[in-house]
Amino acid sequence: MNRLLAEPLAAGEFEPLQGRYLTLDLADGAPRFTVTLQANRLRLSERPGEACIRGGWGEFLQLLGREQDPDTLFFQRRLLVEGDTELGLWVKNLLDGLDQSGWPGPVREGVRLLAWGLR
């Protein structure tokens, strides 16, 4: 994850996550995990998140693949933010605005195809 997000991490785009904890809950039976920023790297944590974004794999892929407007996903309650909504909405906007041009082609194309197929 740190390699894929190396450019935005180096540019300080994840700085608001420093010392904060966000849980991503992939509600399709997948494990939930909490991330934080430490020493300019995303790290997994066992602490509970101050905010939680909950949704299925499809919704997260549609968000990353830009196949669905993120606000639509939230207004339709397909993605939910719980806890510190300011932190959760900041992460939603960050994910929506990620510049994917630096991602390896197969990763970009895989996300796009999976997201398209889940529409």
N, C-alpha and C positions, 0 to 999 in steps of 0.2 A: 504494500500500500504506500509506503514511504517513497519507493522508487517511482511509482506511477504518479504520485503527487509531488515529486521533487521540486518542480518549478514553482508552484504556488506556495509550497512550504518555504522555499528560499526567499520568495518575495514577501513573506510575512502575512500571507492571506489567512493563515490559520491562527494567527497570534491571539485573537479573542478566545481561543480554546485553551490558552495557557493556564494551567491550574484549575481548569473547569472540567467537568465530566459529562459526557453525552452518551446515552444508551441508544443503540439502534436495535430495534426489535423486529426481526423479520418474521412476521406472524404466521408464516406457512409451516410452522413446526420446526423452523430452523433455530439455531441457538441465538440468543440475544447477546450482544457484547457492548462493552463500554469503552470508549476511547477518551484520551486526553492528550494534550500537547506537553511534552517535556523535552527540553534541550533541542527544540525545533524539529522534533520527530513525533509522529503519532504513536501512541503506546496503548496497548490494551490494559485495562484496569479491572480489578475486582470490586472496586467501590461502586455503589449505586450512582446512576447518572442524575445530575441536577435536572436534566431534561431528557425526554425519551421521544424518539420518532418511531412510530409503529406503523408497519404496513407490510404487504406481501412483497416477495421478490419482484413480481411483475411491476408493481408500483415504483419500486426503487430503480429498476432497470429503465422504465419509461421516463423517470425523472432524469437519470444520467444520460439516456439516449436521446433526450429532447423529443420524445415521441408524444409527450403529454405535457400540457402546461402545469407547472407545479401548483399554482393556486387552485386549478381545477381539481387536482388530486386531493388537496386539503379541503376544499369546499364540499366535495363529494364524500368526504370522510373516508377516502381510500388510503390516505396517509393521515396519521394523527400526531399531534404534538401534545405532550403532557409534561407537567412540571414547569420549569422555567421556560415559558413560551418565547421570551426574547432570545434566549440561547438557541432554542429549537428552530425558530424562524431564521436566525442568522445562518445556521447550518444549512437549512433548506435553500436559502438564497445562494450560499456558497456553492453547494452541489449543482444548482441550476446554472450558475455562471462559470463553472470550471472550463478552462480552455483545454480542450481535448486534443489540440493540434500536436502537442508533444507526446501524446500517448502512442505506443507502438500501433501500427496499422491494424494488426490482427485483433488487438484489444478493442480499439475504436469500432472496428467493423463488427466484432462479436457483440458488443453492447448494443450497437444500432440494430443489428438483425434480431437479437433476442427481444429488445424493446418493441420493435415493429411487429414481431410475431405475437406479442402479448396484447396488442391493441384490441 
